[in-house]
Structure formats: structure tokens, C-alpha cells
């Protein structure tokens, strides 16, 4: 059982590093925005998995907060890409 | 038994996450990457949260997992749509083998 959990943790870490590769490499600004969005969603899953793995309750609170902040950051970056003000 | 079903759900979710991130790396332009990665990673994370719910049962952790699941299900497509719209408005070129661009045609027809 512990081996399966270790393999799962390694695969999720690999997902995070794939997103970081696209964040560093991406040719245009929207590529980097997509990478930030996907990294946020992957980390929400990672925190939920850590909550099960360690049995501690507060990791799922971190997941909820991370989802909220990631959504707001992505919307702000998309507005910036579109070239409009934040209050339109 | 609940632990076993939860582990199977974790496996499905992590496989979808991995395929989505692979699409994020391998595909040629920003619209293809958005299309591949957003849907796959949202589906995979939803499977992870359902796995948390099944693994821990109806406890405080499970209820919070349902809350997080509903929130991600609502906000992730909205964010993807906003990114695609912003990329198109900031004149990011399509891939050179792309066939059609309906959004550009709509904008030209309107103006």
C-alpha cells in the first residue's frame, strides 16, 4: 500500500515539473498563463492526496484556498492579456 | 474495501493528470495546449477529490472535498474560456497547419 502511494506521489510531482517546463519555456505569454492555471489545478489534487496520505485534516483546507486564489489569478491574467482594464 | 476503491480512483485521476500535462508539453500551439490540458486535468482532479471522499467516508474531510470539487467544476472552464479569449484578442497566431478559425470569421463579419 505504501509503495502505491509513493508511486502516485512521484507521478504527481512529474506533472508539476511538466507544467514548470512549459512555464519556463513557453514562447508566448498565453502559454505561461495556461501553465500557471494547470499548475494550480494539479496542486489542488496534490493537496487532497496529501490529506489522505498523512491523515491530517488541514491539507484539504489548503486545497480549497489554493483553488480560489488560482482562479482569481487566472482571471486577472486573462484580462491583462485581453488588453482591458480590470473594472470593465 | 473503501480504501481499495479510493486507491483505484486515485490511479484514474493521476493518469488523467499525467496525460493532460503531456499534452501541455507536446502539442504545437497555445489553443491546442489549452484544449488538451484543461479538460484532462480538471477531470483528473475531480477523480482525485472523489477518491478522497470515498477513502475517508462522510467526515469533515469528505464534505470539504465535495465543496472543492463543485468549485473546481464551476471555475476551471471559465478560466480556460477567459484565457482562450485573451489569447485570441492579443493576436497569438494559430499553428500553421490549422484549418479554420471561426472566431476570426465571426469578428470580421460583425465589423
Backbone of each chain as ProteinMPNN parsed JSONL, in Angstrom:
{"seq_chain_A": "XXXXXXXXXXXXXXXXXXXXXXXXXXXXXXXXXXXXXXXXXXXXXXXXXXXXXXXXXXXXXXXXXXXXXXXXXXXXXXXXXXXXXXXX", "coords_chain_A": {"N_chain_A": [[0.837, -1.22, 0.0], [1.901, 1.239, 0.843], [3.878, 1.522, -1.073], [2.4, 1.924, -3.419], [1.304, 4.421, -2.858], [3.631, 5.941, -2.815], [4.45, 5.775, -5.496], [2.318, 7.128, -6.696], [2.672, 9.682, -5.621], [5.125, 10.35, -6.809], [4.351, 10.457, -9.526], [2.549, 12.598, -9.521], [4.281, 14.647, -8.841], [5.859, 14.627, -11.109], [3.969, 15.604, -12.962], [3.739, 18.244, -12.001], [6.326, 19.162, -12.556], [6.324, 19.022, -15.338], [4.479, 21.059, -15.946], [5.962, 23.21, -14.969], [8.083, 23.187, -16.746], [6.823, 23.999, -19.132], [6.094, 26.509, -18.299], [8.556, 27.786, -18.038], [9.568, 27.606, -20.599], [7.696, 28.381, -22.508], [6.697, 29.98, -25.535], [5.019, 32.281, -25.866], [3.077, 34.745, -24.023], [0.367, 33.815, -23.349], [0.832, 31.019, -23.262], [2.309, 30.705, -20.918], [0.407, 31.559, -19.11], [-1.524, 29.538, -19.335], [0.006, 27.452, -18.314], [0.334, 28.242, -15.647], [-2.309, 28.129, -14.753], [-2.901, 25.364, -15.057], [-0.991, 24.292, -13.367], [-1.922, 25.219, -10.903], [-4.344, 23.741, -10.669], [-3.381, 21.122, -10.63], [-1.947, 21.173, -8.247], [-3.969, 21.484, -6.402], [-5.153, 18.926, -6.515], [-2.945, 17.508, -5.579], [-2.707, 18.427, -2.923], [-5.097, 17.422, -1.874], [-4.585, 14.718, -2.092], [-2.401, 14.495, -0.353], [-3.733, 15.003, 2.018], [-5.156, 12.638, 2.394], [-2.996, 10.887, 2.556], [-1.417, 11.606, 4.776], [-3.346, 11.766, 6.722], [-4.02, 14.066, 7.985], [-6.141, 16.85, 8.615], [-6.011, 19.448, 7.721], [-4.905, 19.812, 5.199], [-6.799, 19.706, 3.194], [-8.132, 22.045, 3.521], [-6.145, 23.785, 2.653], [-6.183, 23.051, -0.031], [-8.727, 23.99, -0.899], [-8.404, 26.767, -0.545], [-6.276, 27.232, -2.269], [-7.464, 26.661, -4.731], [-9.345, 28.748, -4.948], [-7.63, 31.051, -4.996], [-6.054, 30.526, -7.241], [-7.926, 30.577, -9.302], [-8.733, 33.289, -9.25], [-6.313, 34.556, -9.881], [-5.863, 33.568, -12.457], [-8.022, 34.629, -13.894], [-7.439, 37.357, -13.678], [-4.993, 37.512, -15.064], [-5.884, 36.769, -17.604], [-7.579, 38.87, -18.252], [-5.651, 40.839, -18.391], [-4.199, 39.956, -20.599], [-6.072, 40.324, -22.568], [-6.103, 43.007, -22.825], [-7.625, 44.935, -21.523], [-9.098, 47.054, -18.941], [-9.302, 46.26, -15.404], [-11.807, 46.715, -14.382], [-13.827, 46.575, -16.238]], "CA_chain_A": [[0.0, 0.0, 0.0], [2.77, 2.427, 0.908], [4.576, 1.645, -2.353], [1.475, 2.521, -4.381], [1.204, 5.847, -2.569], [4.865, 6.607, -3.231], [4.419, 5.905, -6.951], [1.365, 8.19, -7.023], [3.295, 10.972, -5.313], [6.123, 10.629, -7.844], [3.702, 10.835, -10.778], [2.01, 13.955, -9.382], [5.421, 15.556, -8.889], [6.225, 14.706, -12.521], [3.009, 16.531, -13.578], [4.111, 19.605, -11.614], [7.532, 19.582, -13.274], [5.942, 19.269, -16.735], [3.895, 22.405, -16.009], [7.031, 24.204, -14.776], [8.836, 23.231, -18.005], [6.104, 24.857, -20.082], [6.126, 27.876, -17.758], [9.851, 28.395, -18.314], [9.935, 27.501, -21.999], [6.63, 28.774, -23.413], [7.122, 31.1, -26.375], [4.202, 33.484, -25.735], [2.505, 34.955, -22.692], [-0.737, 32.896, -23.034], [1.342, 29.696, -22.87], [2.67, 30.737, -19.498], [-0.833, 31.649, -18.335], [-2.103, 28.19, -19.298], [0.81, 26.623, -17.424], [0.017, 28.614, -14.267], [-3.641, 27.606, -14.456], [-2.842, 23.908, -14.904], [-0.205, 24.004, -12.154], [-2.812, 25.417, -9.763], [-5.313, 22.64, -10.521], [-2.639, 19.916, -10.229], [-1.566, 21.283, -6.841], [-5.177, 21.196, -5.612], [-5.226, 17.475, -6.396], [-1.816, 17.078, -4.757], [-3.027, 18.688, -1.515], [-6.136, 16.474, -1.461], [-3.933, 13.42, -1.931], [-1.612, 14.551, 0.872], [-4.658, 14.904, 3.147], [-5.403, 11.215, 2.631], [-1.762, 10.161, 2.854], [-0.961, 11.868, 6.136], [-4.448, 11.7, 7.663], [-4.25, 15.36, 8.62], [-7.354, 17.428, 8.045], [-5.89, 20.824, 7.238], [-4.444, 19.887, 3.815], [-7.923, 19.935, 2.28], [-8.37, 23.496, 3.591], [-5.172, 24.4, 1.749], [-6.64, 22.802, -1.398], [-9.832, 24.907, -1.222], [-7.876, 28.119, -0.667], [-5.454, 27.309, -3.472], [-8.365, 26.718, -5.88], [-9.877, 30.118, -5.028], [-6.61, 32.033, -5.393], [-5.622, 30.225, -8.599], [-8.959, 31.06, -10.228], [-8.695, 34.749, -9.335], [-5.093, 34.935, -10.585], [-6.0, 33.272, -13.879], [-8.936, 35.598, -14.497], [-6.745, 38.641, -13.778], [-4.016, 37.425, -16.152], [-6.597, 36.733, -18.883], [-7.997, 40.249, -18.519], [-4.462, 41.576, -18.795], [-3.872, 39.553, -21.966], [-7.061, 40.87, -23.49], [-5.79, 44.411, -23.012], [-8.651, 45.815, -20.98], [-8.934, 47.332, -17.525], [-9.859, 45.234, -14.546], [-13.149, 47.043, -13.911], [-14.813, 46.569, -17.316]], "C_chain_A": [[0.86, 1.253, 0.0], [3.514, 2.625, -0.402], [3.695, 2.311, -3.393], [1.379, 4.027, -4.139], [2.46, 6.593, -2.979], [4.912, 6.797, -4.742], [3.485, 7.03, -7.362], [1.962, 9.567, -6.753], [4.339, 11.348, -6.355], [5.478, 11.08, -9.139], [3.123, 12.242, -10.693], [3.132, 14.99, -9.422], [5.906, 15.719, -10.324], [5.29, 15.651, -13.275], [3.397, 17.973, -13.268], [5.345, 20.061, -12.387], [7.267, 19.787, -14.756], [5.35, 20.665, -16.889], [4.981, 23.463, -15.854], [7.906, 24.317, -16.021], [8.141, 24.149, -18.999], [6.11, 26.31, -19.607], [7.452, 28.548, -18.079], [10.099, 28.528, -19.807], [8.99, 28.259, -22.918], [6.93, 30.017, -24.229], [6.326, 32.375, -26.142], [3.649, 33.586, -24.319], [1.293, 34.06, -22.405], [-0.296, 31.483, -22.689], [1.662, 29.66, -21.393], [1.428, 30.826, -18.619], [-1.512, 30.289, -18.223], [-1.334, 27.322, -18.315], [0.526, 26.954, -15.961], [-1.335, 28.044, -13.849], [-3.588, 26.107, -14.175], [-2.053, 23.533, -13.652], [-1.066, 24.176, -10.899], [-3.755, 24.24, -9.563], [-4.607, 21.36, -10.084], [-2.294, 19.978, -8.743], [-2.776, 21.091, -5.932], [-5.348, 19.687, -5.423], [-4.139, 16.921, -5.495], [-2.119, 17.267, -3.273], [-4.1, 17.724, -1.023], [-5.539, 15.096, -1.224], [-3.082, 13.381, -0.661], [-2.495, 14.456, 2.11], [-4.977, 13.446, 3.453], [-4.149, 10.525, 3.135], [-1.318, 10.362, 4.295], [-2.075, 11.753, 7.159], [-4.718, 13.0, 8.384], [-5.346, 16.11, 7.869], [-7.109, 18.751, 7.335], [-5.42, 20.921, 5.797], [-5.596, 20.187, 2.861], [-8.361, 21.403, 2.36], [-7.413, 24.243, 2.678], [-5.62, 24.225, 0.305], [-7.74, 23.772, -1.79], [-9.304, 26.32, -1.437], [-7.052, 28.272, -1.938], [-6.33, 27.386, -4.729], [-8.929, 28.12, -6.055], [-8.838, 31.087, -5.573], [-6.145, 31.801, -6.824], [-6.636, 30.726, -9.622], [-8.893, 32.573, -10.382], [-7.465, 35.211, -10.108], [-5.23, 34.694, -12.078], [-6.919, 34.265, -14.57], [-8.237, 36.953, -14.667], [-5.74, 38.623, -14.92], [-4.71, 37.411, -17.512], [-7.106, 38.116, -19.259], [-6.823, 41.089, -19.002], [-4.072, 41.232, -20.232], [-4.811, 40.194, -22.962], [-6.858, 42.36, -23.705], [-6.869, 45.346, -22.536], [-8.366, 46.075, -19.511], [-9.619, 46.284, -16.683], [-11.31, 45.511, -14.168], [-14.171, 47.055, -15.035], [-15.613, 45.288, -17.304]], "O_chain_A": [[0.597, 2.204, -0.736], [3.76, 3.761, -0.808], [4.158, 3.156, -4.16], [1.372, 4.816, -5.085], [2.389, 7.734, -3.436], [5.353, 7.839, -5.228], [3.804, 7.805, -8.264], [1.789, 10.498, -7.539], [4.44, 12.51, -6.748], [5.987, 11.988, -9.796], [3.187, 13.001, -11.661], [2.959, 16.079, -9.969], [6.315, 16.81, -10.723], [5.74, 16.415, -14.128], [3.388, 18.827, -14.155], [5.413, 21.209, -12.826], [7.908, 20.63, -15.383], [5.671, 21.378, -17.84], [4.94, 24.496, -16.522], [8.415, 25.394, -16.33], [8.786, 24.981, -19.637], [6.128, 27.233, -20.422], [7.484, 29.745, -18.363], [10.77, 29.465, -20.241], [9.4, 28.731, -23.979], [7.377, 31.02, -23.672], [6.897, 33.464, -26.213], [3.738, 32.648, -23.527], [1.189, 33.568, -21.281], [-0.964, 30.805, -21.909], [1.329, 28.7, -20.698], [1.384, 30.256, -17.529], [-2.016, 29.923, -17.161], [-1.931, 26.547, -17.568], [0.479, 26.054, -15.122], [-1.491, 27.542, -12.736], [-4.153, 25.63, -13.19], [-2.398, 22.576, -12.959], [-0.965, 23.393, -9.955], [-3.954, 23.784, -8.437], [-5.139, 20.598, -9.277], [-2.34, 18.96, -8.053], [-2.637, 20.593, -4.815], [-5.648, 19.221, -4.324], [-4.372, 15.981, -4.735], [-1.832, 16.39, -2.458], [-4.035, 17.254, 0.112], [-5.921, 14.392, -0.291], [-3.04, 12.363, 0.029], [-2.083, 13.906, 3.13], [-5.06, 13.054, 4.617], [-4.214, 9.681, 4.029], [-0.895, 9.417, 4.961], [-1.796, 11.653, 8.354], [-5.547, 13.049, 9.292], [-5.459, 16.013, 6.647], [-7.88, 19.145, 6.461], [-5.513, 21.995, 5.202], [-5.402, 20.845, 1.839], [-8.894, 21.946, 1.392], [-7.796, 25.204, 2.011], [-5.462, 25.138, -0.505], [-7.709, 24.326, -2.889], [-9.698, 26.998, -2.386], [-7.114, 29.303, -2.607], [-5.989, 28.087, -5.682], [-8.989, 28.632, -7.173], [-9.117, 31.853, -6.496], [-5.869, 32.757, -7.549], [-6.262, 31.238, -10.677], [-8.985, 33.092, -11.495], [-7.549, 36.148, -10.902], [-4.776, 35.506, -12.884], [-6.646, 34.697, -15.689], [-8.421, 37.621, -15.685], [-5.634, 39.595, -15.667], [-4.19, 37.976, -18.474], [-7.074, 38.5, -20.428], [-6.962, 41.93, -19.89], [-3.664, 42.108, -20.994], [-4.407, 40.564, -24.065], [-7.385, 42.922, -24.665], [-7.026, 46.44, -23.079], [-7.518, 45.422, -18.903], [-10.428, 45.505, -17.187], [-11.987, 44.61, -13.672], [-15.295, 47.506, -14.818], [-16.495, 45.104, -18.143]]}, "seq_chain_B": "XXXXXXXXXXXXXXXXXXXXXXXXXXXXXXXXXXXXXXXXXXXXXXXXXXXXXXXXXXXXXXXXXXXXXXXXXXXXXXXXXXXXXXXXXXXXXXXXXXXXXXXXXXXXXXX", "coords_chain_B": {"N_chain_B": [[-12.337, -2.213, 2.085], [-13.366, 0.219, 1.128], [-10.973, 1.624, 1.089], [-9.606, 0.364, -1.001], [-11.208, 0.944, -3.274], [-10.942, 3.687, -3.227], [-8.196, 3.948, -3.787], [-8.091, 2.985, -6.407], [-9.563, 5.009, -7.657], [-7.846, 7.16, -7.195], [-5.734, 6.33, -8.842], [-6.89, 6.471, -11.44], [-7.414, 9.223, -11.602], [-4.821, 10.321, -11.397], [-3.637, 9.298, -13.679], [-5.11, 10.65, -15.666], [-4.328, 13.285, -15.072], [-1.609, 13.108, -15.719], [-1.685, 12.583, -18.493], [-2.867, 14.935, -19.387], [-0.901, 16.846, -18.707], [1.14, 15.937, -20.299], [0.061, 16.533, -22.817], [0.178, 19.271, -22.548], [2.879, 19.698, -22.807], [3.587, 18.564, -25.325], [2.009, 19.463, -27.501], [1.413, 21.7, -30.375], [0.568, 24.575, -30.478], [-0.873, 27.393, -28.598], [-3.644, 27.153, -28.367], [-4.212, 24.486, -28.875], [-2.836, 23.348, -26.718], [-4.278, 24.373, -24.584], [-6.768, 23.227, -25.034], [-6.2, 20.495, -24.743], [-5.032, 20.214, -22.181], [-6.601, 21.486, -20.181], [-9.133, 20.224, -19.982], [-8.468, 17.526, -19.441], [-6.959, 17.721, -17.054], [-8.742, 18.895, -15.274], [-10.697, 16.891, -15.124], [-9.159, 14.813, -14.037], [-8.424, 15.85, -11.518], [-10.91, 16.081, -10.348], [-11.537, 13.39, -10.14], [-9.567, 12.68, -8.258], [-10.5, 14.08, -6.005], [-12.98, 12.885, -5.603], [-12.017, 10.402, -4.949], [-10.822, 10.999, -2.471], [-13.148, 11.532, -1.035], [-14.4, 8.988, -1.095], [-12.473, 7.451, 0.174], [-12.257, 8.511, 2.751], [-14.822, 8.555, 3.675], [-18.006, 9.851, 4.96], [-16.962, 12.342, 6.404], [-15.545, 15.265, 7.997], [-13.48, 15.858, 6.254], [-14.353, 14.62, 3.873], [-16.675, 16.103, 3.239], [-15.578, 18.617, 2.801], [-14.07, 17.977, 0.585], [-16.088, 17.54, -1.315], [-17.025, 20.152, -1.528], [-14.779, 21.488, -2.612], [-14.62, 20.123, -5.017], [-17.004, 20.884, -6.367], [-16.461, 23.569, -6.651], [-14.155, 23.589, -8.311], [-15.212, 22.364, -10.578], [-16.955, 24.357, -11.417], [-15.297, 26.632, -11.867], [-13.03, 26.065, -13.473], [-13.566, 25.654, -16.347], [-14.436, 28.255, -16.888], [-12.123, 29.806, -16.468], [-10.475, 28.726, -18.464], [-11.855, 29.465, -20.78], [-11.639, 32.242, -20.578], [-8.869, 32.551, -20.862], [-8.473, 31.624, -23.489], [-9.946, 33.475, -24.959], [-8.566, 35.829, -24.308], [-6.053, 35.236, -25.424], [-6.695, 35.097, -28.123], [-7.527, 37.698, -28.575], [-5.178, 39.063, -28.149], [-3.782, 38.606, -30.421], [-2.385, 36.134, -30.893], [-0.785, 33.884, -32.997], [-2.29, 31.181, -34.875], [-1.466, 27.653, -35.155], [0.519, 26.622, -37.983], [-0.603, 24.612, -39.541], [-3.273, 24.679, -38.961], [-6.771, 24.504, -39.685], [-9.139, 26.079, -39.755], [-10.627, 29.117, -38.555], [-13.023, 30.025, -36.745], [-13.745, 32.007, -34.95], [-12.353, 34.296, -35.686], [-13.534, 34.728, -38.19], [-16.141, 35.326, -37.373], [-15.705, 37.727, -36.012], [-14.815, 39.343, -38.123], [-17.057, 39.361, -39.76], [-18.817, 40.752, -38.21], [-17.864, 43.321, -37.997]], "CA_chain_B": [[-12.924, -2.141, 0.737], [-13.387, 1.623, 0.736], [-9.608, 2.033, 0.77], [-9.236, -0.163, -2.32], [-11.903, 1.737, -4.302], [-10.317, 5.011, -3.232], [-6.901, 3.879, -4.46], [-8.358, 2.879, -7.845], [-9.952, 6.336, -8.128], [-6.62, 7.967, -7.265], [-4.965, 5.933, -10.02], [-7.515, 7.031, -12.644], [-7.226, 10.67, -11.608], [-3.432, 10.682, -11.656], [-3.377, 9.007, -15.092], [-5.635, 11.751, -16.476], [-3.45, 14.431, -14.851], [-0.358, 12.899, -16.447], [-1.92, 12.758, -19.925], [-3.096, 16.358, -19.643], [0.363, 17.572, -18.669], [1.872, 15.526, -21.503], [-0.46, 17.373, -23.885], [0.691, 20.634, -22.344], [4.252, 19.779, -23.306], [3.868, 18.074, -26.671], [1.195, 19.995, -28.594], [2.174, 22.758, -31.035], [0.328, 25.994, -30.187], [-1.488, 27.631, -27.302], [-5.04, 26.706, -28.33], [-4.185, 23.032, -28.716], [-2.422, 23.028, -25.353], [-5.408, 24.701, -23.705], [-7.832, 22.243, -25.247], [-5.841, 19.179, -24.219], [-4.651, 20.123, -20.778], [-7.6, 21.942, -19.219], [-10.178, 19.229, -19.746], [-7.921, 16.325, -18.805], [-6.512, 17.948, -15.679], [-9.939, 19.095, -14.459], [-11.315, 15.577, -14.893], [-8.318, 14.043, -13.141], [-8.501, 16.387, -10.16], [-12.222, 15.715, -9.819], [-11.432, 11.996, -9.717], [-8.797, 12.641, -7.01], [-11.326, 14.534, -4.886], [-13.965, 11.826, -5.34], [-11.279, 9.376, -4.228], [-10.721, 11.43, -1.074], [-14.477, 11.344, -0.435], [-14.671, 7.559, -0.874], [-11.485, 6.902, 1.095], [-12.438, 8.95, 4.128], [-16.21, 8.472, 4.094], [-18.677, 11.124, 5.224], [-16.383, 13.048, 7.552], [-15.295, 16.675, 7.651], [-12.628, 15.868, 5.063], [-15.145, 14.286, 2.706], [-17.563, 17.211, 2.89], [-14.75, 19.675, 2.204], [-13.69, 17.528, -0.759], [-17.231, 17.82, -2.197], [-17.044, 21.607, -1.738], [-13.687, 21.812, -3.517], [-14.979, 19.533, -6.316], [-18.002, 21.74, -7.03], [-15.818, 24.83, -7.019], [-13.297, 23.387, -9.486], [-16.086, 22.079, -11.719], [-17.527, 25.607, -11.923], [-14.376, 27.706, -12.244], [-11.97, 25.731, -14.422], [-13.922, 26.017, -17.723], [-14.487, 29.722, -17.014], [-10.757, 30.304, -16.613], [-9.96, 28.326, -19.774], [-12.507, 30.311, -21.781], [-11.066, 33.589, -20.493], [-7.519, 32.533, -21.427], [-8.56, 31.497, -24.944], [-10.401, 34.765, -25.485], [-7.474, 36.787, -24.182], [-5.002, 34.905, -26.382], [-7.13, 35.465, -29.464], [-7.564, 39.155, -28.695], [-3.828, 39.62, -28.192], [-3.228, 38.271, -31.726], [-1.477, 34.998, -30.953], [-1.033, 33.168, -34.254], [-2.598, 29.761, -34.822], [-0.463, 26.777, -35.741], [0.468, 26.839, -39.439], [-1.438, 23.602, -40.195], [-4.665, 24.786, -38.525], [-7.613, 24.52, -40.87], [-10.198, 27.09, -39.795], [-10.68, 29.969, -37.368], [-14.392, 30.544, -36.769], [-13.884, 33.216, -34.123], [-11.885, 35.399, -36.52], [-14.568, 34.974, -39.193], [-17.261, 35.994, -36.713], [-15.35, 39.117, -35.727], [-14.781, 40.086, -39.384], [-18.408, 39.526, -40.263], [-19.574, 41.708, -37.405], [-17.401, 44.709, -38.155]], "C_chain_B": [[-12.967, -0.704, 0.235], [-12.002, 2.118, 0.356], [-9.228, 1.596, -0.636], [-9.901, 0.646, -3.434], [-11.299, 3.128, -4.387], [-8.996, 5.001, -3.961], [-7.073, 3.753, -5.967], [-8.744, 4.246, -8.414], [-8.743, 7.264, -8.191], [-5.809, 7.635, -8.513], [-5.536, 6.516, -11.293], [-7.251, 8.528, -12.729], [-5.804, 11.052, -11.943], [-3.067, 10.363, -13.092], [-3.895, 10.136, -15.968], [-4.784, 13.005, -16.312], [-2.186, 14.314, -15.683], [-0.565, 13.102, -17.943], [-2.162, 14.223, -20.264], [-1.8, 17.138, -19.655], [1.255, 17.18, -19.831], [1.4, 16.315, -22.715], [0.025, 18.79, -23.777], [2.109, 20.763, -22.875], [4.317, 19.553, -24.804], [3.131, 18.819, -27.779], [1.747, 21.325, -29.123], [1.841, 24.194, -30.658], [-0.587, 26.136, -28.98], [-2.921, 27.118, -27.244], [-5.116, 25.191, -28.181], [-3.825, 22.647, -27.296], [-3.553, 23.261, -24.362], [-6.481, 23.63, -23.794], [-7.473, 20.901, -24.62], [-5.742, 19.21, -22.701], [-5.786, 20.485, -19.84], [-8.628, 20.862, -18.914], [-9.64, 18.024, -19.003], [-7.579, 16.583, -17.351], [-7.704, 18.222, -14.76], [-10.593, 17.76, -14.114], [-10.495, 14.76, -13.901], [-8.395, 14.529, -11.71], [-9.849, 16.08, -9.532], [-12.228, 14.259, -9.371], [-10.639, 11.872, -8.424], [-9.667, 13.038, -5.825], [-12.426, 13.531, -4.564], [-13.298, 10.669, -4.607], [-11.093, 9.714, -2.767], [-12.039, 11.201, -0.355], [-14.743, 9.869, -0.134], [-13.737, 7.0, 0.196], [-11.806, 7.258, 2.536], [-13.88, 8.863, 4.591], [-16.815, 9.838, 4.355], [-18.104, 11.691, 6.521], [-16.221, 14.513, 7.153], [-14.457, 16.764, 6.384], [-13.425, 15.586, 3.794], [-16.055, 15.417, 2.273], [-16.767, 18.355, 2.259], [-14.294, 19.284, 0.812], [-14.83, 17.767, -1.741], [-17.278, 19.302, -2.535], [-15.995, 22.016, -2.771], [-13.997, 21.308, -4.929], [-15.956, 20.418, -7.07], [-17.346, 23.038, -7.492], [-14.946, 24.667, -8.263], [-14.126, 23.133, -10.729], [-16.688, 23.36, -12.281], [-16.471, 26.533, -12.503], [-13.383, 27.337, -13.328], [-12.351, 26.003, -15.883], [-14.003, 27.52, -17.927], [-13.1, 30.287, -17.239], [-10.195, 29.958, -17.98], [-10.552, 29.183, -20.884], [-11.909, 31.713, -21.779], [-9.67, 33.619, -21.094], [-7.577, 32.464, -22.949], [-8.977, 32.807, -25.581], [-9.289, 35.801, -25.426], [-6.368, 36.519, -25.177], [-5.414, 35.316, -27.786], [-7.155, 36.978, -29.649], [-6.174, 39.753, -28.744], [-3.061, 39.099, -29.397], [-2.143, 37.205, -31.671], [-1.829, 34.199, -32.201], [-1.434, 31.712, -33.989], [-1.427, 28.978, -35.387], [-0.593, 26.834, -37.259], [-0.347, 25.779, -40.164], [-2.878, 23.649, -39.713], [-5.553, 25.054, -39.731], [-8.51, 25.749, -40.886], [-10.188, 27.866, -38.483], [-12.041, 30.659, -37.351], [-14.525, 31.866, -36.022], [-13.446, 34.443, -34.909], [-12.927, 35.752, -37.579], [-15.755, 35.7, -38.586], [-16.942, 37.453, -36.469], [-15.325, 39.939, -37.012], [-16.182, 40.341, -39.917], [-19.187, 40.589, -39.506], [-19.174, 43.142, -37.713], [-17.542, 45.22, -39.584]], "O_chain_B": [[-12.65, -0.429, -0.922], [-11.849, 2.919, -0.566], [-8.604, 2.352, -1.38], [-9.253, 0.998, -4.42], [-11.157, 3.687, -5.475], [-8.689, 5.947, -4.688], [-6.303, 4.337, -6.73], [-8.316, 4.61, -9.509], [-8.617, 8.062, -9.12], [-5.264, 8.525, -9.165], [-4.79, 7.004, -12.142], [-6.908, 9.045, -13.792], [-5.581, 12.004, -12.691], [-2.262, 11.081, -13.686], [-3.218, 10.549, -16.909], [-4.537, 13.717, -17.286], [-1.736, 15.29, -16.282], [0.271, 13.718, -18.604], [-1.715, 14.703, -21.307], [-1.605, 18.0, -20.512], [2.046, 17.995, -20.305], [2.208, 16.725, -23.548], [0.261, 19.451, -24.788], [2.498, 21.832, -23.346], [5.033, 20.274, -25.5], [3.597, 18.807, -28.918], [2.472, 22.013, -28.405], [2.767, 24.994, -30.523], [-1.028, 25.142, -28.403], [-3.376, 26.691, -26.183], [-5.966, 24.671, -27.459], [-4.424, 21.737, -26.723], [-3.769, 22.478, -23.437], [-7.03, 23.185, -22.786], [-8.329, 20.239, -24.032], [-6.292, 18.349, -22.015], [-5.932, 19.854, -18.793], [-8.959, 20.609, -17.755], [-10.26, 17.544, -18.053], [-7.876, 15.751, -16.493], [-7.685, 17.827, -13.595], [-10.99, 17.523, -12.973], [-11.051, 14.094, -13.028], [-8.429, 13.721, -10.782], [-9.936, 15.846, -8.326], [-12.837, 13.917, -8.357], [-10.983, 11.054, -7.571], [-9.594, 12.419, -4.763], [-12.773, 13.34, -3.398], [-13.913, 10.027, -3.756], [-11.189, 8.839, -1.908], [-12.062, 10.738, 0.786], [-15.244, 9.528, 0.937], [-14.143, 6.182, 1.021], [-11.656, 6.433, 3.438], [-14.157, 9.071, 5.772], [-16.223, 10.863, 4.018], [-18.688, 11.537, 7.594], [-16.701, 14.94, 6.103], [-14.684, 17.631, 5.54], [-13.21, 16.225, 2.764], [-16.2, 15.674, 1.078], [-17.221, 18.984, 1.304], [-14.143, 20.143, -0.056], [-14.584, 18.155, -2.883], [-17.537, 19.676, -3.679], [-16.279, 22.788, -3.687], [-13.681, 21.973, -5.915], [-15.777, 20.681, -8.259], [-17.634, 23.543, -8.577], [-14.989, 25.502, -9.167], [-13.797, 23.62, -11.81], [-16.914, 23.455, -13.488], [-16.712, 27.165, -13.531], [-12.926, 28.222, -14.052], [-11.523, 26.545, -16.616], [-13.681, 28.018, -19.006], [-12.909, 31.149, -18.097], [-9.519, 30.778, -18.6], [-9.85, 29.581, -21.814], [-11.695, 32.306, -22.837], [-9.306, 34.586, -21.762], [-6.825, 33.16, -23.631], [-8.436, 33.209, -26.611], [-9.088, 36.561, -26.373], [-5.794, 37.458, -25.728], [-4.597, 35.821, -28.555], [-6.849, 37.487, -30.727], [-5.985, 40.829, -29.312], [-1.83, 39.139, -29.411], [-1.103, 37.34, -32.316], [-2.991, 33.875, -32.444], [-0.986, 31.094, -33.023], [-0.523, 29.536, -36.008], [-1.685, 27.067, -37.778], [-0.755, 26.008, -41.303], [-3.649, 22.741, -40.024], [-5.153, 25.736, -40.674], [-8.637, 26.402, -41.922], [-9.795, 27.346, -37.439], [-12.188, 31.758, -37.885], [-15.31, 32.733, -36.404], [-14.072, 35.499, -34.824], [-13.179, 36.928, -37.84], [-16.32, 36.595, -39.215], [-17.785, 38.324, -36.684], [-15.755, 41.093, -37.017], [-16.463, 41.41, -40.46], [-20.082, 41.238, -40.049], [-20.0, 44.054, -37.698], [-17.194, 46.367, -39.867]]}, "name": "protein", "num_of_chains": 2, "seq": "XXXXXXXXXXXXXXXXXXXXXXXXXXXXXXXXXXXXXXXXXXXXXXXXXXXXXXXXXXXXXXXXXXXXXXXXXXXXXXXXXXXXXXXXXXXXXXXXXXXXXXXXXXXXXXXXXXXXXXXXXXXXXXXXXXXXXXXXXXXXXXXXXXXXXXXXXXXXXXXXXXXXXXXXXXXXXXXXXXXXXXXXXXXXXXXXXXXXXXX"}
